Amino acid sequence: MVDSILPVVLDQAIVRKEGRQIVGPLNLTFGREGGCSILVGPNGAGKTTLLRLMHGLERASEGRVTWSARKDTVYARQSFVFQAPVVLRRSCLENIAYPLFVRGVQREKARAEAAKWIEDIGLAEVAHNDAHVLSGGEKQKLAMARALITKPDVLFLDEPTANLDGASTQEIERLIASAVQSGTRIVMATHDFGQARRLATDILFMYRGRIHEHAAADIFFGGPATDEAAKFMKGDLLI
Amino acid sequence: MNDLLAGLMAAIDLIIHLDRDLVEISLRSLQVTVTAVFIASLVGLPFGAWLAVTRFRYRRLAIALLNALMGLPPVVVGLVVYILLSRSGPFGVFNLLFTPTAMIIAQIIIVTPIIASLSHQSMRDLWYLYHDLLISIRTSKWQRMRTLLWDGRRSLLTATLTGFGRAIGEIGAIMIVGGNIDHLTRVLTTAIALEVGKGNFPLALGLGIVLIAMAILINLAIHILSRTEREGTW
């Protein structure tokens, strides 16, 4: 068994859709060191596409994405949380246990593990209720727990706190920080600079499908090296 | 108006006195229809889910064909099944013509495309919602189908009940392959046709009311038993 599926290397990776280049060419490496890499940039910069490309939800039209393990191991040891949480039409507990069911974990064992997570995210009282009755913030916490139950090496988060209130955001950030502490590498897209300051170990600034700047968080927030990043941080429009 | 009232009275009379013939043909109607719908569901529901999660070259054509088959003319189905099961046909050796089994076969052919097509439509909508998540979790095709079938079970119930509604009221095919033989293949619809032929409209209408009441009761019972309304909006 491999220690980690990292590093992941993007080599001249390009994604095109309907003839239009969405991202790339990208040359990028996420190493084995832990932490939280945060993608920032304006709408349409290609943040979501980059996350989906690394996770295997998009195919590279050109170039390659190479992980440091076999394909089946790579896919088994990463998770993704979408901006709009997807809940299955079943109970909260069954939602969280679902990835374990898929991996063939015994039903009772999977439910017991899910019960620990549901306790941790504060939804134990509604564990057996249908998940669709949850609020937006609760659904996103559920999605986080479902993504973390498999103890992934890498967790991709696509603006997980967009449209959430302060309390829910805080709760999601607690889960992210706890995952980082337990060794999960986080790669996350966000529009929230405050959140990036709180969580990031390094920042990737994306603009027009490319990484314009990749720097440690303190260096980036101390003063971005590129004009585009500086303008974006100031709140200027990037056209 | 008088005929309608007489029909209603005849229906009440048949039900109150538990007319032996009525009970027999009603039970046969149920036996043939439930068996056909059960087998059609075993085939149609997984096929609908498979079609929702699978991409292949002629997928659109397959879907269009399946939708077109929903409107299969029962008389034509009956005729084809008749030819296949008749003594000179390829399955003549089984001696199935003019038996309830022949009626079940004809109904399966009529109902399966309906159940499969309606199931495909609801599975496709659910697959649209689940697509990224289930791909992300790296589910196998079989696991995707199982998840869709389980999570979409309430809308699949509607597909199955639609098939039941079509089958219980079917007459064209089962008249041809069943032959409306008394105490053997007579069912409610063929009995109604016979009574109309004899000019006995009140009894025909009475049987019709029993048929409708039976369909409504079975639909209600299934909805109540499966708690479609109590458990939310799925």
Interface residues (C-beta under 8 A of the other chain):
Chain A: H55 G56 L57 Y75 A76 S79 F80 F82 V86 L88 R89 R90 Y98 P99 V102 D130 H132 V133
Chain B: L126 L129 Y130 D132 L133 I135 S136 I137 R138 T139 Q143 T147 W150 D151 G152 E231 G232 T233 W234
